C-alpha cells in the first residue's frame, strides 16, 4: 500500500501545472502517467503540427519560456522539450509507465489501483486531457473495407497514405490543417464541413490571440457566458500555426483546389451523402467572426490604440456543392475522421459522469469530495482551452485542495 495526499493522473501540461502549484504549497502528491511525460504530444500528433497559439502563450505556473521569438509557433518537439524542462524545474514527482486501472471511493479518500501498486490518497486530480479519444461517427461503418480509415492521432504524414484521393471529415483546426497538408502532397482532397469557427491568423497588425488576450475574450468565465454548455461544444478555431502567419479557412482551401462539401450524412460502401448546408454553416461562421472582430475594434477604439485599420476578411462565397459523391469514381482511397474527441473514463468508479460519459464539475470541482478534473475545454474560462490557461485553473484547484486539507494558503500569480 502506497500513500500520498493527492494523486494526479496524467503528466501533460495540466497535470504538471497542478503538480507545480501543489509543490509551491508544500502539499504531498504524485503524478501517475500511463506512458512518458507529455505522451500525447509524443505519440498522438502528426509530424508537422505546431501549436495554434504563439510561444508567449506557453505560460505555466512558475515558468515562462517564450524563446527567441515570442510570436513563433512551437513544433511538437519544442513543445515536448518545453514540458520536460518545466518538469525538471521543480523536480515534478512523475512516475512514468504507470497505467491507472481503477479509482474508487474508500473511507478517508480514494483507492487508486495501477498494474503494480495500490495507492491511497485524500484527493485525486484527473488530468488526462480534453483531446483523449478520437470520435468516429456511425457513418464509418458503412464504408467499403477497401478504403483506409484514419483518425488524426494515427496520422503522421501524407506520404504514408495511399496515393489516391482523400476525404477529410471535419473542418475545425485539425481537419482544415490536414486537408491543406494532404492536398499539398499531390493527393486530391475532399473536405466535409459541418459547424466551424472561422478566424484570421492576424488582425489589425497583430496575431489574433494578442487581441483575444487584450480584449478580455480569453478571460470570460464559463458561468458568465450566455449559453455556456453550447460554448463548450463549439469547434476549435480554424487556424494554423506557422512562421508565415497565413490564414487558413474554407476560401483558402477551395482556392488551392480542395473540394469543399457540406456535412457528411452517411456512407454506403463507396458512396457518400452530404447535407446541402454549406452556405448556411459558412454564413453562421462569418456572422460569429464579424461579431468578434467588432469587439476587438471596440477595444482598440476605447483604448485609443495606434494600430493598423480594420481589415476584416470578406464573407465566404463557395460554389454550391453536390450532395452525393462516388468515392470510387473520384479515386478516394482514404477517409480521415477529424470529427472531434471524447473523454472515456472506464477506470473511474465514482458516480460523477453524465449520460454522455463526461465528468460533471463546476470549475474542475466534482460533486465527489476530493475529486477534481483539469485540462478540459472551457473548464473555468475560455483561456482554459489552451496551455496558457491551465496555470490559473491549477492554482484554483490547488487552493481548494489546500483548504480541504485545513491549510490556509496563498499562491503568487
Buried (B, 14 or more C-beta within 10 A) or exposed (E): EEEBBBBBBBBBBBBBBBBBBBBBBEBBBBBBBBBBBBBBBBEBBBBBBBBBBBBBBBBBBBBEBBEEEEBBBBBBEBBBBBBBEBBEBBEBBBBEEBBBEBBEBEEEBBBBBBEEEEBBBBBBBBBBBBBBEBEBBEBBEBBEEEBBBBBBBBBBEBEEBEEBBBBBBBBBBBBBBBBBBBBEEEBBBBBBBBBBBBBBBBBBEBBBBBBBBBBEBBBBBBEEBEEEEEBBEBBBBBBBBBEEBEBBBBBBBBEEEBBBBBBBBEBEEBBBBBBBBBBEBBEBBBEBBBEBBEBBBEBBEEEEEEEEEEEBBEBBEBEEBEBEBEBBEBBBBBBBBBBBBBBEBEBBEBEBBEEEEBBEBEBBBBEBEBBBBBBBBBBBBBBBBBBBBBBBBBBBBBBBBBEBBEEEBEBEE
